[in-house]
Every structure is written in C-alpha cells, then in structure tokens.
Amino acid sequence: MRTPQVVVDDAEIFAHHEGGKLSVALKEPLDTQRALSIAYTPGVAQVSRAIATDRTLAAKYTWSNRLVAVVSDGSAVLGLGDIGPEASLPVMEGKCALFKAFAGLDSIPIVLDTKDPDEIVETLIRLRPTFGAVNLEDISAPRCFEIERRVVEALDCPVMHDDQHGTAIVVLAALIGAAEVLDRDIYSLRVVISGAGAAGVACANILQAKGIRDIVVLDSKGILHPGREDMNEVKTELAQRTNPRGLTAGLAEALADADVFLGVSAGLVPEELIASMAPKCIVFALSNPDPEIHPDVARKYAAVVATGRSDFPNQINNVLAFPGVFRGALDAGARRITEEMKVAAARAIFSVIGDDLGVDHIVPSALDPRVGPAVAEAVAAAADI
C-alpha cells in the first residue's frame, strides 16, 4: 500500500521560502509609552543589573534557558552533501519551525562558515550565554562524532546531533513496533546495518542500549570487524563490540538469514539479498529520496517495510523525536541527553500508536500532535539531573 504523494510545484515552494520561514514574535505588545519603558529603557536596566549581580537570573528573565541553537556547517545537508552554510540555512530554518510547531520551543538557526572542529567548538563555547541547548545538524562524519563529543564536554546544557540520535530514536521506536506486530522477541533479532556514518553508528549504539546483541554493521568496504585495518577510530571501536558471530565478508554474508535490514546509506541492495533473509524479516530502507531497495520489491520478502519517505507507510522521520527530546531535557533542567533518555523517547513514540498498531503502522504519523508531549514527558522522567 502506498500513501498518496502530495505534489507541490516549484513556484509554491519558492514562494513559501521567500524572505525565510521564521520571524520573531513579541510576547507583549509595544503600543504605549509605558509598555516601551518596561520592555526597554529605563525598565530593562533593572533586569540587567539584577542579572549582573546574580547571573542565574538570566534563566528566568531572558529566553536563553529555553532557546535551542540549531547549528550546522553545511557539510552534509539532507541528501545534497556539502553545499555550504548559506545553502544549508533554509534547512536550519525549517528545523527551527519544527521545534516551534511540535514542542513549543523557540530556536535560532546558526550556520558557520568553517569546517574546523576547533573553530566550531570554540564558537559555541563563546555563544553559550545566548542559548539553553544545541541541536547539531548536517555535519559530515567522522567530524560530527568529535564535534558532538567536544561540545557535550564543553557546555553545561543539552547537546544532540540529530542526524545521529534523532534517526536512531525513531529507528528503535519502529523496530519495537515491528517486533510487537510480528510477535517477535526484539532481543533475539539479527540486525544488519548498512552504513557506518553518523546515523549508522548511532543506530548501533541505541539498539545495543536496548539490549539487542546480534548487530552487524557495514560500510562501503564490507563488514566492520576487528581484523580490518582500513577503518577510522569510530569504526574500529564499533567493530570491537558488534558482529558477535565474527563475519568478515560483505552484504551477502551479513544478510543471509538476518531478521532486520537497516539501510542508512545510499548503496543499493539487490533483490536476491533481501530474498536471502529470514522468514518474517523486517526491512528499513531509509535512504532518501531513493531507498536502498524499492518498498514494493522488499514487500515480496519482508513482513514489515519502512522508509524515510512520506508516500509509503511507516515513515521513519526525525521529527517524531527531536522536538520532544529537547523539550523534555529542558523541562527537566538536564545537562546531558543520555542514552537512557533516548531509549525512553523511542518507547514513548511507540506508545502513542496503541490499538492502531499494524504492519503498515509501526510508528505514528509525523503530524500526530500526541507524539511531542509524550516524548517530552518520558525524556524528562528519564533525565539524570
């Protein structure tokens, strides 16, 4: 079954983006002299003096404690690749719009004209008084791992690279749903992840945090295993704790009798390899706009199929995760977004489906208004403050 595709012409798209998609709205009107004297001089000076005396008051009397900085260097934007900061700005504006629509959070896009990790980290350290959380976005691997790690260590506020963890959270939610609808034991599933970039590594991490142990990860050169000498530091570390059966070849060996295929790369998968998977298998072909295997072909062999596209059932969309994750972290006053909080977010996404669970409905719609509040509540409850 295919969901009818919404067709939008180029003129409407460009008209919607003209002048940008964001604006700043006032919480109180500035229509009298009294209102002006309260919002600005002389009244504002009293607030500034109070904050100068006690800097913690900035959290109460400015928006900084609830403001999310959406930060990118434009090096890995959607499926467009390294298009630069200017071209990435429409995407970052869109991300900010989603924060507002689905979590009620204000956010600001910040695109940086540098790919140097030192400069990016230093910039965010200097900007820290302005915001209360950082959503890293569309930064290429493997730099994204170092940048996220260093920003997390440097700042005392929630930080998350959504391309990694937003994808991983929704993948876990979808896998919980698929296992439930197929009456499968999620912990015994043999999972194959094609792609060892930002999303692939994060997916492996969250599936392990959930308790799934048989995970095999591949990059463009084959299965990650300790005997390979052509891997970066991130892949080498991942190879040490995945692939428990010691596979060493490529996708054909990995997919033979596998229960789950998770595609987070642009590589195509031949139909015969999907046919070699175990009965009642699960296929998540998430490459956009062209899945690793067409969903209609995958359905010949798989009991559940999901993609990243909106015109097929079971869309795995990051908007199900990141607005609620940040809202929950900020509500709880958390300084970190932990693996436990991410797993809690995945469970919350799945919980929204309820009695509507089915092979073509393993995750809620990206537009379901119940998701954001459910995720925020679960994340806040799981926060290690």
C-alpha positions as CSV (number, residue, x, y, z in Angstrom):
1,M,0.0,0.0,0.0
2,R,1.3,3.4,-1.0
3,T,0.3,6.7,0.6
4,P,-0.9,9.3,-2.0
5,Q,2.0,11.6,-2.6
6,V,1.5,15.3,-2.1
7,V,2.5,17.2,-5.2
8,V,3.8,20.7,-4.8
9,D,5.1,22.8,-7.7
10,D,8.3,24.8,-7.6
11,A,6.6,28.2,-7.6
12,E,4.7,27.4,-4.4
13,I,7.9,26.0,-2.7
14,F,10.0,29.1,-3.5
15,A,7.1,31.5,-2.6
16,H,6.9,29.8,0.8
17,H,10.6,30.3,1.5
18,E,10.8,33.9,0.2
19,G,12.2,36.1,3.0
20,G,12.8,33.0,5.1
21,K,10.4,30.9,7.2
22,L,11.0,32.4,10.6
23,S,10.2,35.7,12.4
24,V,10.4,37.0,16.0
25,A,7.1,37.5,17.8
26,L,6.5,39.7,20.8
27,K,5.1,38.2,24.0
28,E,3.7,41.6,25.0
29,P,2.6,44.5,22.7
30,L,4.7,47.6,22.5
31,D,1.9,50.0,21.8
32,T,2.2,52.5,24.7
33,Q,4.9,54.6,26.3
34,R,4.5,52.6,29.4
35,A,5.0,49.3,27.6
36,L,8.1,50.7,25.9
37,S,9.6,51.9,29.2
38,I,9.1,48.4,30.7
39,A,10.4,46.4,27.7
40,Y,13.3,48.7,27.0
41,T,14.9,51.7,28.7
42,P,14.6,52.6,31.5
43,G,12.9,49.4,32.8
44,V,15.2,46.9,31.2
45,A,18.2,48.3,33.1
46,Q,16.8,47.0,36.3
47,V,16.7,43.5,35.0
48,S,20.2,43.7,33.6
49,R,21.5,45.0,36.9
50,A,19.8,42.0,38.7
51,I,21.4,39.5,36.3
52,A,24.8,41.2,36.6
53,T,24.5,40.6,40.4
54,D,23.2,37.0,40.0
55,R,23.8,35.5,36.6
56,T,21.5,32.6,37.3
57,L,18.6,35.0,36.9
58,A,19.2,35.1,33.1
59,A,17.3,31.8,33.1
60,K,14.2,33.5,34.5
61,Y,14.3,36.9,32.8
62,T,15.5,36.0,29.3
63,W,14.7,33.4,26.8
64,S,18.2,31.9,26.9
65,N,17.3,29.0,29.2
66,R,14.7,27.7,26.7
67,L,16.3,28.7,23.4
68,V,17.7,25.9,21.1
69,A,20.6,26.8,18.8
70,V,20.3,24.8,15.5
71,V,23.9,24.7,14.3
72,S,25.4,23.4,11.0
73,D,28.4,23.9,8.9
74,G,26.5,22.8,5.8
75,S,28.8,19.8,5.1
76,A,26.2,17.0,5.0
77,V,22.8,18.5,4.2
78,L,20.0,16.1,3.6
79,G,21.0,14.1,0.6
80,L,22.6,17.1,-1.0
81,G,26.0,16.7,0.6
82,D,28.5,19.5,1.2
83,I,26.5,22.6,0.0
84,G,27.9,25.2,2.4
85,P,26.4,27.3,5.2
86,E,24.3,29.6,3.0
87,A,22.6,26.8,1.2
88,S,22.0,24.9,4.5
89,L,20.2,27.9,6.1
90,P,16.7,27.0,4.6
91,V,17.0,23.6,6.2
92,M,18.0,25.0,9.6
93,E,15.1,27.5,9.4
94,G,12.9,24.5,8.8
95,K,14.3,22.7,11.8
96,C,13.5,25.7,13.9
97,A,9.9,25.8,12.6
98,L,9.5,22.1,13.6
99,F,10.8,22.9,17.1
100,K,8.1,25.5,17.5
101,A,5.3,23.5,15.9
102,F,5.9,20.2,17.7
103,A,7.4,21.2,21.0
104,G,6.6,24.9,21.5
105,L,10.3,25.7,21.8
106,D,12.0,28.8,20.4
107,S,15.1,28.2,18.4
108,I,17.5,30.0,16.2
109,P,19.5,28.8,13.1
110,I,23.2,29.3,13.2
111,V,25.3,28.3,10.1
112,L,29.0,28.5,10.5
113,D,31.5,29.3,7.7
114,T,34.0,26.8,8.9
115,K,34.5,23.0,9.0
116,D,37.3,23.2,11.5
117,P,36.2,21.3,14.7
118,D,38.2,23.6,16.9
119,E,36.6,26.7,15.5
120,I,33.1,25.2,15.7
121,V,33.5,24.1,19.3
122,E,35.1,27.5,20.3
123,T,32.3,29.4,18.6
124,L,29.6,27.5,20.6
125,I,31.5,28.0,23.9
126,R,31.6,31.8,23.2
127,L,27.9,31.8,22.3
128,R,26.8,29.7,25.4
129,P,25.1,32.7,27.2
130,T,22.7,33.0,24.3
131,F,21.0,29.6,24.3
132,G,19.9,26.7,26.5
133,A,20.5,23.7,24.2
134,V,22.3,22.8,21.0
135,N,20.9,20.8,18.1
136,L,23.9,20.0,15.9
137,E,22.7,19.3,12.3
138,D,24.0,18.1,9.0
139,I,27.7,17.9,9.9
140,S,29.6,15.2,8.0
141,A,31.1,12.1,9.5
142,P,33.5,11.4,11.1
143,R,33.9,15.0,12.2
144,C,30.4,15.0,13.6
145,F,31.4,12.5,16.3
146,E,34.3,14.6,17.5
147,I,32.4,17.8,17.4
148,E,29.4,16.4,19.3
149,R,31.7,14.8,22.0
150,R,33.7,18.0,22.5
151,V,30.6,20.3,22.6
152,V,28.9,18.0,25.1
153,E,32.1,18.1,27.3
154,A,32.4,21.9,27.0
155,L,28.9,23.0,27.6
156,D,26.6,22.6,30.6
157,C,23.4,22.2,28.6
158,P,21.7,19.5,26.4
159,V,23.5,18.8,23.1
160,M,22.5,16.4,20.4
161,H,23.5,15.7,16.8
162,D,20.1,14.9,15.4
163,D,21.4,13.2,12.3
164,Q,22.8,10.6,14.6
165,H,20.4,10.3,17.5
166,G,17.1,11.5,16.1
167,T,17.3,8.9,13.4
168,A,18.4,6.2,16.0
169,I,15.5,7.0,18.3
170,V,12.9,6.7,15.6
171,V,14.5,3.5,14.3
172,L,14.3,1.9,17.7
173,A,10.7,3.0,18.1
174,A,9.9,1.5,14.7
175,L,11.7,-1.7,15.5
176,I,9.8,-2.1,18.8
177,G,6.6,-1.6,16.7
178,A,7.7,-4.1,14.1
179,A,8.7,-6.8,16.7
180,E,5.4,-6.3,18.5
181,V,3.2,-6.6,15.5
182,L,5.0,-9.7,14.3
183,D,5.1,-11.2,17.8
184,R,8.9,-11.4,17.7
185,D,11.4,-11.2,20.5
186,I,13.3,-8.0,19.8
187,Y,16.3,-9.1,21.8
188,S,16.9,-12.1,19.7
189,L,16.8,-10.3,16.3
190,R,19.8,-10.5,14.0
191,V,20.2,-6.9,12.8
192,V,22.3,-5.7,9.8
193,I,23.1,-2.0,9.5
194,S,24.2,-0.8,6.1
195,G,26.1,2.4,6.7
196,A,28.7,3.3,9.3
197,G,28.3,7.1,9.2
198,A,26.5,9.3,11.7
199,A,23.2,7.5,11.6
200,G,24.5,4.0,11.4
201,V,26.8,4.3,14.4
202,A,24.1,5.9,16.5
203,C,21.6,3.3,15.5
204,A,24.0,0.5,16.5
205,N,24.5,2.3,19.9
206,I,20.9,2.7,20.7
207,L,20.0,-0.9,19.7
208,Q,22.7,-2.1,21.9
209,A,21.4,0.1,24.7
210,K,18.0,-1.5,24.2
211,G,19.7,-4.9,24.7
212,I,19.9,-6.2,21.1
213,R,23.2,-8.0,20.8
214,D,23.5,-9.5,17.3
215,I,24.3,-6.4,15.3
216,V,26.4,-6.4,12.1
217,V,27.5,-3.0,10.7
218,L,28.8,-2.5,7.2
219,D,30.4,0.4,5.4
220,S,31.2,0.7,1.6
221,K,34.1,-1.8,2.0
222,G,32.3,-4.5,3.9
223,I,31.6,-5.7,7.4
224,L,33.2,-3.9,10.3
225,H,35.4,-6.5,12.2
226,P,38.5,-6.2,14.3
227,G,40.7,-7.7,11.6
228,R,40.2,-4.8,9.2
229,E,42.9,-2.2,9.1
230,D,41.2,0.5,6.9
231,M,38.8,1.9,9.4
232,N,38.7,5.2,11.3
233,E,38.8,5.4,15.1
234,V,35.0,5.4,15.4
235,K,34.5,2.3,13.2
236,T,37.4,0.5,14.9
237,E,35.7,1.0,18.3
238,L,32.3,-0.1,16.9
239,A,33.9,-3.3,15.4
240,Q,35.1,-4.3,18.9
241,R,31.5,-4.5,20.3
242,T,29.4,-5.6,17.3
243,N,29.4,-8.6,14.9
244,P,29.3,-11.3,17.6
245,R,29.4,-14.1,15.0
246,G,32.7,-12.8,13.5
247,L,31.5,-12.3,9.9
248,T,34.2,-10.8,7.7
249,A,32.8,-10.5,4.1
250,G,30.2,-8.2,2.7
251,L,26.4,-7.7,2.5
252,A,25.6,-11.1,1.1
253,E,27.1,-12.8,4.1
254,A,25.6,-10.4,6.5
255,L,22.0,-10.6,5.2
256,A,21.8,-14.4,4.9
257,D,19.1,-15.4,7.5
258,A,19.2,-11.9,9.0
259,D,16.0,-10.7,10.7
260,V,16.4,-7.0,10.1
261,F,18.0,-4.9,7.4
262,L,18.5,-1.2,8.3
263,G,19.7,0.9,5.4
264,V,21.2,4.3,6.3
265,S,23.5,4.7,3.3
266,A,23.0,5.5,-0.4
267,G,24.0,2.0,-1.5
268,L,21.5,-0.1,-3.4
269,V,20.7,-3.6,-2.2
270,P,20.0,-6.4,-4.8
271,E,16.6,-8.1,-4.5
272,E,18.2,-11.5,-4.2
273,L,19.9,-10.5,-1.0
274,I,16.6,-9.4,0.6
275,A,15.2,-12.8,-0.5
276,S,18.0,-14.5,1.4
277,M,16.9,-13.0,4.8
278,A,15.0,-15.0,7.4
279,P,11.2,-15.5,7.2
280,K,9.0,-12.6,8.6
281,C,12.0,-10.3,8.1
282,I,12.0,-6.5,8.6
283,V,13.4,-4.0,6.1
284,F,14.0,-0.4,6.9
285,A,15.3,1.2,3.7
286,L,15.9,4.8,4.9
287,S,18.0,6.4,2.1
288,N,16.2,9.5,0.7
289,P,14.8,10.1,-1.8
290,D,15.8,6.7,-3.2
291,P,15.6,3.8,-0.7
292,E,18.2,1.1,-0.8
293,I,15.6,-1.2,-2.2
294,H,12.1,-0.2,-3.5
295,P,9.5,-0.9,-0.9
296,D,7.3,-2.8,-3.3
297,V,10.1,-5.2,-4.0
298,A,11.1,-5.5,-0.4
299,R,7.5,-6.5,0.5
300,K,7.8,-9.6,-1.6
301,Y,10.0,-11.0,1.2
302,A,9.6,-8.8,4.2
303,A,6.7,-8.8,6.7
304,V,7.3,-5.1,7.6
305,V,8.9,-2.4,5.4
306,A,9.7,1.2,6.4
307,T,11.3,4.1,4.6
308,G,12.2,7.7,5.1
309,R,9.6,8.8,2.6
310,S,6.2,10.2,3.2
311,D,4.5,8.5,0.3
312,F,4.9,5.0,1.7
313,P,3.7,3.6,5.0
314,N,5.9,3.6,8.1
315,Q,7.8,6.8,7.5
316,I,10.8,7.0,9.9
317,N,11.0,10.7,10.4
318,N,13.3,12.5,12.9
319,V,10.5,15.0,13.7
320,L,9.0,12.2,15.8
321,A,11.9,12.5,18.2
322,F,14.0,15.7,18.4
323,P,11.3,18.3,19.4
324,G,10.1,16.2,22.3
325,V,13.7,15.1,23.3
326,F,14.8,18.7,23.7
327,R,11.6,19.8,25.3
328,G,11.9,17.0,27.9
329,A,15.6,17.7,28.6
330,L,14.9,21.4,29.1
331,D,11.8,20.8,31.2
332,A,13.9,18.6,33.5
333,G,16.8,21.0,33.6
334,A,19.1,18.2,32.3
335,R,22.7,19.0,31.5
336,R,23.1,16.0,29.2
337,I,20.9,13.9,26.8
338,T,21.7,10.3,27.9
339,E,21.3,7.0,26.2
340,E,18.6,6.2,28.7
341,M,16.7,9.3,27.7
342,K,16.9,8.3,24.0
343,V,15.6,4.8,24.7
344,A,12.7,6.4,26.8
345,A,11.9,8.6,23.8
346,A,11.7,5.6,21.5
347,R,9.4,3.8,23.9
348,A,7.2,6.9,24.1
349,I,6.9,7.2,20.3
350,F,5.8,3.6,20.1
351,S,3.3,4.1,23.0
352,V,1.3,6.6,21.0
353,I,0.2,4.0,18.4
354,G,-1.8,1.9,20.9
355,D,-4.5,-0.2,19.2
356,D,-3.7,1.3,15.8
357,L,-0.6,-0.8,15.6
358,G,-0.3,-2.8,12.3
359,V,2.3,-3.9,9.7
360,D,1.7,-0.6,7.9
361,H,1.6,1.5,11.1
362,I,4.5,0.7,13.3
363,V,5.2,4.4,14.1
364,P,2.8,7.3,14.5
365,S,2.4,10.0,11.8
366,A,4.9,12.8,11.9
367,L,1.9,15.1,12.2
368,D,0.4,13.3,15.2
369,P,0.1,16.0,17.9
370,R,0.4,13.4,20.8
371,V,4.0,12.5,20.0
372,G,5.8,15.6,21.1
373,P,4.2,15.8,24.6
374,A,4.6,12.0,25.1
375,V,8.3,12.1,24.2
376,A,8.9,15.2,26.3
377,E,7.3,13.6,29.4
378,A,9.2,10.4,29.0
379,V,12.6,12.1,28.4
380,A,12.1,14.4,31.4
381,A,11.2,11.4,33.6
382,A,14.4,9.5,32.4
383,A,16.7,12.5,32.8
384,D,19.7,12.1,35.1
385,I,19.8,15.6,36.6
